[in-house]
Structure formats: structure tokens, C-alpha cells
Amino acid sequence: MIVAFSITPLGVGEGVAEPVARAVKVVRDSGLPNRTDAMFTTVEGEWDEVMDVVKRAVDAVAEVAPRVSLVLKADLREGVTDGMTSKIESLERHLS
């Protein structure tokens, strides 16, 4: 399963880097394959472990923000591992 999610702290003013960094740290410390870009953090693993990471990331932001917004998109595909990398490799082959 691949999950792309975005956590937005609300009620903390314009500077959200520190609260968002708390969420990204949770993901990176999880040991699961992950990638962060300007819009989303993507993480790959089994349902329970990925959802646990998302919950802990939300909780980390909620510790410093009175309100938290979560956007989540999931790709559930049985038997696929390393999907984050293989999807990009497949795309790159078609671009060459």
C-alpha cells in the first residue's frame, strides 16, 4: 500500500514549517520507505503500519496546533512491494 498524505496545521499563523517538520520526522523515523515533496509525504507499507505512521504524524502536529487538516490518498494493491520506486521506473522507461 502506498499512501500520499498532507498534514496542515491550522491556527498557528503563517509559519507552518516547524509543525510540518514534526510530522515528517515521524515518517522518516518509521523506517518505512518514504518520500517528501512540496505538497505530500508518501509512505509505503502494510495497512496497519502505514496508518499508524499517519496517525502518529497527525498527533505530532496536533501537539502544537489547535486544529489539523489531513488529506490522504491511498493505492491499495495486493502483492506489490516497492511500488513507490517501480511506478517511477516504469514511467521513466516510457519517457525514454
Phi and psi restraints in degrees (range 20) as a CNS / XPLOR table:
assign (resid 1 and name C) (resid 2 and name N)
       (resid 2 and name CA) (resid 2 and name C) 1.0 -115.1 20.0 2
assign (resid 2 and name N) (resid 2 and name CA)
       (resid 2 and name C) (resid 3 and name N) 1.0 131.6 20.0 2
assign (resid 2 and name C) (resid 3 and name N)
       (resid 3 and name CA) (resid 3 and name C) 1.0 -124.9 20.0 2
assign (resid 3 and name N) (resid 3 and name CA)
       (resid 3 and name C) (resid 4 and name N) 1.0 127.8 20.0 2
assign (resid 3 and name C) (resid 4 and name N)
       (resid 4 and name CA) (resid 4 and name C) 1.0 -107.2 20.0 2
assign (resid 4 and name N) (resid 4 and name CA)
       (resid 4 and name C) (resid 5 and name N) 1.0 127.4 20.0 2
assign (resid 4 and name C) (resid 5 and name N)
       (resid 5 and name CA) (resid 5 and name C) 1.0 -141.9 20.0 2
assign (resid 5 and name N) (resid 5 and name CA)
       (resid 5 and name C) (resid 6 and name N) 1.0 156.3 20.0 2
assign (resid 5 and name C) (resid 6 and name N)
       (resid 6 and name CA) (resid 6 and name C) 1.0 -132.8 20.0 2
assign (resid 6 and name N) (resid 6 and name CA)
       (resid 6 and name C) (resid 7 and name N) 1.0 129.0 20.0 2
assign (resid 6 and name C) (resid 7 and name N)
       (resid 7 and name CA) (resid 7 and name C) 1.0 -113.9 20.0 2
assign (resid 7 and name N) (resid 7 and name CA)
       (resid 7 and name C) (resid 8 and name N) 1.0 127.0 20.0 2
assign (resid 7 and name C) (resid 8 and name N)
       (resid 8 and name CA) (resid 8 and name C) 1.0 -119.4 20.0 2
assign (resid 8 and name N) (resid 8 and name CA)
       (resid 8 and name C) (resid 9 and name N) 1.0 117.8 20.0 2
assign (resid 8 and name C) (resid 9 and name N)
       (resid 9 and name CA) (resid 9 and name C) 1.0 -75.2 20.0 2
assign (resid 9 and name N) (resid 9 and name CA)
       (resid 9 and name C) (resid 10 and name N) 1.0 133.5 20.0 2
assign (resid 9 and name C) (resid 10 and name N)
       (resid 10 and name CA) (resid 10 and name C) 1.0 -114.6 20.0 2
assign (resid 10 and name N) (resid 10 and name CA)
       (resid 10 and name C) (resid 11 and name N) 1.0 146.3 20.0 2
assign (resid 10 and name C) (resid 11 and name N)
       (resid 11 and name CA) (resid 11 and name C) 1.0 83.2 20.0 2
assign (resid 11 and name N) (resid 11 and name CA)
       (resid 11 and name C) (resid 12 and name N) 1.0 17.9 20.0 2
assign (resid 11 and name C) (resid 12 and name N)
       (resid 12 and name CA) (resid 12 and name C) 1.0 -115.2 20.0 2
assign (resid 12 and name N) (resid 12 and name CA)
       (resid 12 and name C) (resid 13 and name N) 1.0 8.1 20.0 2
assign (resid 12 and name C) (resid 13 and name N)
       (resid 13 and name CA) (resid 13 and name C) 1.0 90.6 20.0 2
assign (resid 13 and name N) (resid 13 and name CA)
       (resid 13 and name C) (resid 14 and name N) 1.0 -167.0 20.0 2
assign (resid 13 and name C) (resid 14 and name N)
       (resid 14 and name CA) (resid 14 and name C) 1.0 -77.9 20.0 2
assign (resid 14 and name N) (resid 14 and name CA)
       (resid 14 and name C) (resid 15 and name N) 1.0 -30.2 20.0 2
assign (resid 14 and name C) (resid 15 and name N)
       (resid 15 and name CA) (resid 15 and name C) 1.0 -81.7 20.0 2
assign (resid 15 and name N) (resid 15 and name CA)
       (resid 15 and name C) (resid 16 and name N) 1.0 105.5 20.0 2
assign (resid 15 and name C) (resid 16 and name N)
       (resid 16 and name CA) (resid 16 and name C) 1.0 -111.7 20.0 2
assign (resid 16 and name N) (resid 16 and name CA)
       (resid 16 and name C) (resid 17 and name N) 1.0 3.6 20.0 2
assign (resid 16 and name C) (resid 17 and name N)
       (resid 17 and name CA) (resid 17 and name C) 1.0 -59.0 20.0 2
assign (resid 17 and name N) (resid 17 and name CA)
       (resid 17 and name C) (resid 18 and name N) 1.0 -44.7 20.0 2
assign (resid 17 and name C) (resid 18 and name N)
       (resid 18 and name CA) (resid 18 and name C) 1.0 -65.4 20.0 2
assign (resid 18 and name N) (resid 18 and name CA)
       (resid 18 and name C) (resid 19 and name N) 1.0 -48.5 20.0 2
assign (resid 18 and name C) (resid 19 and name N)
       (resid 19 and name CA) (resid 19 and name C) 1.0 -62.4 20.0 2
assign (resid 19 and name N) (resid 19 and name CA)
       (resid 19 and name C) (resid 20 and name N) 1.0 -39.3 20.0 2
assign (resid 19 and name C) (resid 20 and name N)
       (resid 20 and name CA) (resid 20 and name C) 1.0 -66.7 20.0 2
assign (resid 20 and name N) (resid 20 and name CA)
       (resid 20 and name C) (resid 21 and name N) 1.0 -38.2 20.0 2
assign (resid 20 and name C) (resid 21 and name N)
       (resid 21 and name CA) (resid 21 and name C) 1.0 -60.5 20.0 2
assign (resid 21 and name N) (resid 21 and name CA)
       (resid 21 and name C) (resid 22 and name N) 1.0 -33.1 20.0 2
assign (resid 21 and name C) (resid 22 and name N)
       (resid 22 and name CA) (resid 22 and name C) 1.0 -61.3 20.0 2
assign (resid 22 and name N) (resid 22 and name CA)
       (resid 22 and name C) (resid 23 and name N) 1.0 -42.1 20.0 2
assign (resid 22 and name C) (resid 23 and name N)
       (resid 23 and name CA) (resid 23 and name C) 1.0 -67.0 20.0 2
assign (resid 23 and name N) (resid 23 and name CA)
       (resid 23 and name C) (resid 24 and name N) 1.0 -44.5 20.0 2
assign (resid 23 and name C) (resid 24 and name N)
       (resid 24 and name CA) (resid 24 and name C) 1.0 -63.1 20.0 2
assign (resid 24 and name N) (resid 24 and name CA)
       (resid 24 and name C) (resid 25 and name N) 1.0 -37.7 20.0 2
assign (resid 24 and name C) (resid 25 and name N)
       (resid 25 and name CA) (resid 25 and name C) 1.0 -61.5 20.0 2
assign (resid 25 and name N) (resid 25 and name CA)
       (resid 25 and name C) (resid 26 and name N) 1.0 -42.0 20.0 2
assign (resid 25 and name C) (resid 26 and name N)
       (resid 26 and name CA) (resid 26 and name C) 1.0 -58.3 20.0 2
assign (resid 26 and name N) (resid 26 and name CA)
       (resid 26 and name C) (resid 27 and name N) 1.0 -45.3 20.0 2
assign (resid 26 and name C) (resid 27 and name N)
       (resid 27 and name CA) (resid 27 and name C) 1.0 -64.0 20.0 2
assign (resid 27 and name N) (resid 27 and name CA)
       (resid 27 and name C) (resid 28 and name N) 1.0 -48.8 20.0 2
assign (resid 27 and name C) (resid 28 and name N)
       (resid 28 and name CA) (resid 28 and name C) 1.0 -63.9 20.0 2
assign (resid 28 and name N) (resid 28 and name CA)
       (resid 28 and name C) (resid 29 and name N) 1.0 -36.6 20.0 2
assign (resid 28 and name C) (resid 29 and name N)
       (resid 29 and name CA) (resid 29 and name C) 1.0 -73.3 20.0 2
assign (resid 29 and name N) (resid 29 and name CA)
       (resid 29 and name C) (resid 30 and name N) 1.0 -13.4 20.0 2
assign (resid 29 and name C) (resid 30 and name N)
       (resid 30 and name CA) (resid 30 and name C) 1.0 -68.9 20.0 2
assign (resid 30 and name N) (resid 30 and name CA)
       (resid 30 and name C) (resid 31 and name N) 1.0 -24.6 20.0 2
assign (resid 30 and name C) (resid 31 and name N)
       (resid 31 and name CA) (resid 31 and name C) 1.0 84.5 20.0 2
assign (resid 31 and name N) (resid 31 and name CA)
       (resid 31 and name C) (resid 32 and name N) 1.0 -6.0 20.0 2
assign (resid 31 and name C) (resid 32 and name N)
       (resid 32 and name CA) (resid 32 and name C) 1.0 -79.9 20.0 2
assign (resid 32 and name N) (resid 32 and name CA)
       (resid 32 and name C) (resid 33 and name N) 1.0 151.4 20.0 2
assign (resid 32 and name C) (resid 33 and name N)
       (resid 33 and name CA) (resid 33 and name C) 1.0 -58.6 20.0 2
assign (resid 33 and name N) (resid 33 and name CA)
       (resid 33 and name C) (resid 34 and name N) 1.0 134.3 20.0 2
assign (resid 33 and name C) (resid 34 and name N)
       (resid 34 and name CA) (resid 34 and name C) 1.0 -153.3 20.0 2
assign (resid 34 and name N) (resid 34 and name CA)
       (resid 34 and name C) (resid 35 and name N) 1.0 163.3 20.0 2
assign (resid 34 and name C) (resid 35 and name N)
       (resid 35 and name CA) (resid 35 and name C) 1.0 -151.9 20.0 2
assign (resid 35 and name N) (resid 35 and name CA)
       (resid 35 and name C) (resid 36 and name N) 1.0 137.8 20.0 2
assign (resid 35 and name C) (resid 36 and name N)
       (resid 36 and name CA) (resid 36 and name C) 1.0 -123.1 20.0 2
assign (resid 36 and name N) (resid 36 and name CA)
       (resid 36 and name C) (resid 37 and name N) 1.0 133.2 20.0 2
assign (resid 36 and name C) (resid 37 and name N)
       (resid 37 and name CA) (resid 37 and name C) 1.0 -127.1 20.0 2
assign (resid 37 and name N) (resid 37 and name CA)
       (resid 37 and name C) (resid 38 and name N) 1.0 -166.9 20.0 2
assign (resid 37 and name C) (resid 38 and name N)
       (resid 38 and name CA) (resid 38 and name C) 1.0 -67.9 20.0 2
assign (resid 38 and name N) (resid 38 and name CA)
       (resid 38 and name C) (resid 39 and name N) 1.0 -19.6 20.0 2
assign (resid 38 and name C) (resid 39 and name N)
       (resid 39 and name CA) (resid 39 and name C) 1.0 -112.9 20.0 2
assign (resid 39 and name N) (resid 39 and name CA)
       (resid 39 and name C) (resid 40 and name N) 1.0 -37.8 20.0 2
assign (resid 39 and name C) (resid 40 and name N)
       (resid 40 and name CA) (resid 40 and name C) 1.0 -140.4 20.0 2
assign (resid 40 and name N) (resid 40 and name CA)
       (resid 40 and name C) (resid 41 and name N) 1.0 158.9 20.0 2
assign (resid 40 and name C) (resid 41 and name N)
       (resid 41 and name CA) (resid 41 and name C) 1.0 -111.2 20.0 2
assign (resid 41 and name N) (resid 41 and name CA)
       (resid 41 and name C) (resid 42 and name N) 1.0 132.4 20.0 2
assign (resid 41 and name C) (resid 42 and name N)
       (resid 42 and name CA) (resid 42 and name C) 1.0 -114.0 20.0 2
assign (resid 42 and name N) (resid 42 and name CA)
       (resid 42 and name C) (resid 43 and name N) 1.0 136.2 20.0 2
assign (resid 42 and name C) (resid 43 and name N)
       (resid 43 and name CA) (resid 43 and name C) 1.0 -137.2 20.0 2
assign (resid 43 and name N) (resid 43 and name CA)
       (resid 43 and name C) (resid 44 and name N) 1.0 147.1 20.0 2
assign (resid 43 and name C) (resid 44 and name N)
       (resid 44 and name CA) (resid 44 and name C) 1.0 -127.7 20.0 2
assign (resid 44 and name N) (resid 44 and name CA)
       (resid 44 and name C) (resid 45 and name N) 1.0 138.9 20.0 2
assign (resid 44 and name C) (resid 45 and name N)
       (resid 45 and name CA) (resid 45 and name C) 1.0 168.6 20.0 2
assign (resid 45 and name N) (resid 45 and name CA)
       (resid 45 and name C) (resid 46 and name N) 1.0 -165.1 20.0 2
assign (resid 45 and name C) (resid 46 and name N)
       (resid 46 and name CA) (resid 46 and name C) 1.0 -78.0 20.0 2
assign (resid 46 and name N) (resid 46 and name CA)
       (resid 46 and name C) (resid 47 and name N) 1.0 155.7 20.0 2
assign (resid 46 and name C) (resid 47 and name N)
       (resid 47 and name CA) (resid 47 and name C) 1.0 -46.0 20.0 2
assign (resid 47 and name N) (resid 47 and name CA)
       (resid 47 and name C) (resid 48 and name N) 1.0 -57.6 20.0 2
assign (resid 47 and name C) (resid 48 and name N)
       (resid 48 and name CA) (resid 48 and name C) 1.0 -62.3 20.0 2
assign (resid 48 and name N) (resid 48 and name CA)
       (resid 48 and name C) (resid 49 and name N) 1.0 -40.5 20.0 2
assign (resid 48 and name C) (resid 49 and name N)
       (resid 49 and name CA) (resid 49 and name C) 1.0 -72.7 20.0 2
assign (resid 49 and name N) (resid 49 and name CA)
       (resid 49 and name C) (resid 50 and name N) 1.0 -37.9 20.0 2
assign (resid 49 and name C) (resid 50 and name N)
       (resid 50 and name CA) (resid 50 and name C) 1.0 -67.2 20.0 2
assign (resid 50 and name N) (resid 50 and name CA)
       (resid 50 and name C) (resid 51 and name N) 1.0 -46.1 20.0 2
assign (resid 50 and name C) (resid 51 and name N)
       (resid 51 and name CA) (resid 51 and name C) 1.0 -65.6 20.0 2
assign (resid 51 and name N) (resid 51 and name CA)
       (resid 51 and name C) (resid 52 and name N) 1.0 -32.3 20.0 2
assign (resid 51 and name C) (resid 52 and name N)
       (resid 52 and name CA) (resid 52 and name C) 1.0 -64.1 20.0 2
assign (resid 52 and name N) (resid 52 and name CA)
       (resid 52 and name C) (resid 53 and name N) 1.0 -42.2 20.0 2
assign (resid 52 and name C) (resid 53 and name N)
       (resid 53 and name CA) (resid 53 and name C) 1.0 -64.0 20.0 2
assign (resid 53 and name N) (resid 53 and name CA)
       (resid 53 and name C) (resid 54 and name N) 1.0 -44.5 20.0 2
assign (resid 53 and name C) (resid 54 and name N)
       (resid 54 and name CA) (resid 54 and name C) 1.0 -60.0 20.0 2
assign (resid 54 and name N) (resid 54 and name CA)
       (resid 54 and name C) (resid 55 and name N) 1.0 -45.7 20.0 2
assign (resid 54 and name C) (resid 55 and name N)
       (resid 55 and name CA) (resid 55 and name C) 1.0 -61.6 20.0 2
assign (resid 55 and name N) (resid 55 and name CA)
       (resid 55 and name C) (resid 56 and name N) 1.0 -44.8 20.0 2
assign (resid 55 and name C) (resid 56 and name N)
       (resid 56 and name CA) (resid 56 and name C) 1.0 -65.7 20.0 2
assign (resid 56 and name N) (resid 56 and name CA)
       (resid 56 and name C) (resid 57 and name N) 1.0 -34.4 20.0 2
assign (resid 56 and name C) (resid 57 and name N)
       (resid 57 and name CA) (resid 57 and name C) 1.0 -66.2 20.0 2
assign (resid 57 and name N) (resid 57 and name CA)
       (resid 57 and name C) (resid 58 and name N) 1.0 -43.8 20.0 2
assign (resid 57 and name C) (resid 58 and name N)
       (resid 58 and name CA) (resid 58 and name C) 1.0 -61.9 20.0 2
assign (resid 58 and name N) (resid 58 and name CA)
       (resid 58 and name C) (resid 59 and name N) 1.0 -44.8 20.0 2
assign (resid 58 and name C) (resid 59 and name N)
       (resid 59 and name CA) (resid 59 and name C) 1.0 -60.9 20.0 2
assign (resid 59 and name N) (resid 59 and name CA)
       (resid 59 and name C) (resid 60 and name N) 1.0 -38.1 20.0 2
assign (resid 59 and name C) (resid 60 and name N)
       (resid 60 and name CA) (resid 60 and name C) 1.0 -63.6 20.0 2
assign (resid 60 and name N) (resid 60 and name CA)
       (resid 60 and name C) (resid 61 and name N) 1.0 -39.6 20.0 2
assign (resid 60 and name C) (resid 61 and name N)
       (resid 61 and name CA) (resid 61 and name C) 1.0 -71.7 20.0 2
assign (resid 61 and name N) (resid 61 and name CA)
       (resid 61 and name C) (resid 62 and name N) 1.0 -39.4 20.0 2
assign (resid 61 and name C) (resid 62 and name N)
       (resid 62 and name CA) (resid 62 and name C) 1.0 -63.3 20.0 2
assign (resid 62 and name N) (resid 62 and name CA)
       (resid 62 and name C) (resid 63 and name N) 1.0 -21.0 20.0 2
assign (resid 62 and name C) (resid 63 and name N)
       (resid 63 and name CA) (resid 63 and name C) 1.0 -66.2 20.0 2
assign (resid 63 and name N) (resid 63 and name CA)
       (resid 63 and name C) (resid 64 and name N) 1.0 -23.8 20.0 2
assign (resid 63 and name C) (resid 64 and name N)
       (resid 64 and name CA) (resid 64 and name C) 1.0 -123.5 20.0 2
assign (resid 64 and name N) (resid 64 and name CA)
       (resid 64 and name C) (resid 65 and name N) 1.0 1.6 20.0 2
assign (resid 64 and name C) (resid 65 and name N)
       (resid 65 and name CA) (resid 65 and name C) 1.0 -130.1 20.0 2
assign (resid 65 and name N) (resid 65 and name CA)
       (resid 65 and name C) (resid 66 and name N) 1.0 136.1 20.0 2
assign (resid 65 and name C) (resid 66 and name N)
       (resid 66 and name CA) (resid 66 and name C) 1.0 -71.6 20.0 2
assign (resid 66 and name N) (resid 66 and name CA)
       (resid 66 and name C) (resid 67 and name N) 1.0 -16.3 20.0 2
assign (resid 66 and name C) (resid 67 and name N)
       (resid 67 and name CA) (resid 67 and name C) 1.0 -148.4 20.0 2
assign (resid 67 and name N) (resid 67 and name CA)
       (resid 67 and name C) (resid 68 and name N) 1.0 143.1 20.0 2
assign (resid 67 and name C) (resid 68 and name N)
       (resid 68 and name CA) (resid 68 and name C) 1.0 -132.5 20.0 2
assign (resid 68 and name N) (resid 68 and name CA)
       (resid 68 and name C) (resid 69 and name N) 1.0 132.9 20.0 2
assign (resid 68 and name C) (resid 69 and name N)
       (resid 69 and name CA) (resid 69 and name C) 1.0 -105.6 20.0 2
assign (resid 69 and name N) (resid 69 and name CA)
       (resid 69 and name C) (resid 70 and name N) 1.0 136.2 20.0 2
assign (resid 69 and name C) (resid 70 and name N)
       (resid 70 and name CA) (resid 70 and name C) 1.0 -126.7 20.0 2
assign (resid 70 and name N) (resid 70 and name CA)
       (resid 70 and name C) (resid 71 and name N) 1.0 126.8 20.0 2
assign (resid 70 and name C) (resid 71 and name N)
       (resid 71 and name CA) (resid 71 and name C) 1.0 -115.5 20.0 2
assign (resid 71 and name N) (resid 71 and name CA)
       (resid 71 and name C) (resid 72 and name N) 1.0 130.2 20.0 2
assign (resid 71 and name C) (resid 72 and name N)
       (resid 72 and name CA) (resid 72 and name C) 1.0 -137.8 20.0 2
assign (resid 72 and name N) (resid 72 and name CA)
       (resid 72 and name C) (resid 73 and name N) 1.0 135.5 20.0 2
assign (resid 72 and name C) (resid 73 and name N)
       (resid 73 and name CA) (resid 73 and name C) 1.0 -131.0 20.0 2
assign (resid 73 and name N) (resid 73 and name CA)
       (resid 73 and name C) (resid 74 and name N) 1.0 133.4 20.0 2
assign (resid 73 and name C) (resid 74 and name N)
       (resid 74 and name CA) (resid 74 and name C) 1.0 -126.9 20.0 2
assign (resid 74 and name N) (resid 74 and name CA)
       (resid 74 and name C) (resid 75 and name N) 1.0 144.2 20.0 2
assign (resid 74 and name C) (resid 75 and name N)
       (resid 75 and name CA) (resid 75 and name C) 1.0 -117.3 20.0 2
assign (resid 75 and name N) (resid 75 and name CA)
       (resid 75 and name C) (resid 76 and name N) 1.0 106.4 20.0 2
assign (resid 75 and name C) (resid 76 and name N)
       (resid 76 and name CA) (resid 76 and name C) 1.0 -103.2 20.0 2
assign (resid 76 and name N) (resid 76 and name CA)
       (resid 76 and name C) (resid 77 and name N) 1.0 114.3 20.0 2
assign (resid 76 and name C) (resid 77 and name N)
       (resid 77 and name CA) (resid 77 and name C) 1.0 -142.6 20.0 2
assign (resid 77 and name N) (resid 77 and name CA)
       (resid 77 and name C) (resid 78 and name N) 1.0 109.6 20.0 2
assign (resid 77 and name C) (resid 78 and name N)
       (resid 78 and name CA) (resid 78 and name C) 1.0 -59.7 20.0 2
assign (resid 78 and name N) (resid 78 and name CA)
       (resid 78 and name C) (resid 79 and name N) 1.0 141.0 20.0 2
assign (resid 78 and name C) (resid 79 and name N)
       (resid 79 and name CA) (resid 79 and name C) 1.0 78.5 20.0 2
assign (resid 79 and name N) (resid 79 and name CA)
       (resid 79 and name C) (resid 80 and name N) 1.0 1.3 20.0 2
assign (resid 79 and name C) (resid 80 and name N)
       (resid 80 and name CA) (resid 80 and name C) 1.0 -100.8 20.0 2
assign (resid 80 and name N) (resid 80 and name CA)
       (resid 80 and name C) (resid 81 and name N) 1.0 127.1 20.0 2
assign (resid 80 and name C) (resid 81 and name N)
       (resid 81 and name CA) (resid 81 and name C) 1.0 -124.0 20.0 2
assign (resid 81 and name N) (resid 81 and name CA)
       (resid 81 and name C) (resid 82 and name N) 1.0 157.3 20.0 2
assign (resid 81 and name C) (resid 82 and name N)
       (resid 82 and name CA) (resid 82 and name C) 1.0 58.5 20.0 2
assign (resid 82 and name N) (resid 82 and name CA)
       (resid 82 and name C) (resid 83 and name N) 1.0 34.9 20.0 2
assign (resid 82 and name C) (resid 83 and name N)
       (resid 83 and name CA) (resid 83 and name C) 1.0 -65.1 20.0 2
assign (resid 83 and name N) (resid 83 and name CA)
       (resid 83 and name C) (resid 84 and name N) 1.0 -33.5 20.0 2
assign (resid 83 and name C) (resid 84 and name N)
       (resid 84 and name CA) (resid 84 and name C) 1.0 -60.1 20.0 2
assign (resid 84 and name N) (resid 84 and name CA)
       (resid 84 and name C) (resid 85 and name N) 1.0 -42.0 20.0 2
assign (resid 84 and name C) (resid 85 and name N)
       (resid 85 and name CA) (resid 85 and name C) 1.0 -80.1 20.0 2
assign (resid 85 and name N) (resid 85 and name CA)
       (resid 85 and name C) (resid 86 and name N) 1.0 -44.3 20.0 2
assign (resid 85 and name C) (resid 86 and name N)
       (resid 86 and name CA) (resid 86 and name C) 1.0 -65.9 20.0 2
assign (resid 86 and name N) (resid 86 and name CA)
       (resid 86 and name C) (resid 87 and name N) 1.0 -34.2 20.0 2
assign (resid 86 and name C) (resid 87 and name N)
       (resid 87 and name CA) (resid 87 and name C) 1.0 -63.9 20.0 2
assign (resid 87 and name N) (resid 87 and name CA)
       (resid 87 and name C) (resid 88 and name N) 1.0 -41.0 20.0 2
assign (resid 87 and name C) (resid 88 and name N)
       (resid 88 and name CA) (resid 88 and name C) 1.0 -70.5 20.0 2
assign (resid 88 and name N) (resid 88 and name CA)
       (resid 88 and name C) (resid 89 and name N) 1.0 -41.2 20.0 2
assign (resid 88 and name C) (resid 89 and name N)
       (resid 89 and name CA) (resid 89 and name C) 1.0 -60.8 20.0 2
assign (resid 89 and name N) (resid 89 and name CA)
       (resid 89 and name C) (resid 90 and name N) 1.0 -41.5 20.0 2
assign (resid 89 and name C) (resid 90 and name N)
       (resid 90 and name CA) (resid 90 and name C) 1.0 -62.7 20.0 2
assign (resid 90 and name N) (resid 90 and name CA)
       (resid 90 and name C) (resid 91 and name N) 1.0 -43.7 20.0 2
assign (resid 90 and name C) (resid 91 and name N)
       (resid 91 and name CA) (resid 91 and name C) 1.0 -60.7 20.0 2
assign (resid 91 and name N) (resid 91 and name CA)
       (resid 91 and name C) (resid 92 and name N) 1.0 -46.6 20.0 2
assign (resid 91 and name C) (resid 92 and name N)
       (resid 92 and name CA) (resid 92 and name C) 1.0 -61.6 20.0 2
assign (resid 92 and name N) (resid 92 and name CA)
       (resid 92 and name C) (resid 93 and name N) 1.0 -37.3 20.0 2
assign (resid 92 and name C) (resid 93 and name N)
       (resid 93 and name CA) (resid 93 and name C) 1.0 -61.7 20.0 2
assign (resid 93 and name N) (resid 93 and name CA)
       (resid 93 and name C) (resid 94 and name N) 1.0 -35.6 20.0 2
assign (resid 93 and name C) (resid 94 and name N)
       (resid 94 and name CA) (resid 94 and name C) 1.0 -77.8 20.0 2
assign (resid 94 and name N) (resid 94 and name CA)
       (resid 94 and name C) (resid 95 and name N) 1.0 -17.7 20.0 2
assign (resid 94 and name C) (resid 95 and name N)
       (resid 95 and name CA) (resid 95 and name C) 1.0 -86.0 20.0 2
assign (resid 95 and name N) (resid 95 and name CA)
       (resid 95 and name C) (resid 96 and name N) 1.0 -19.5 20.0 2
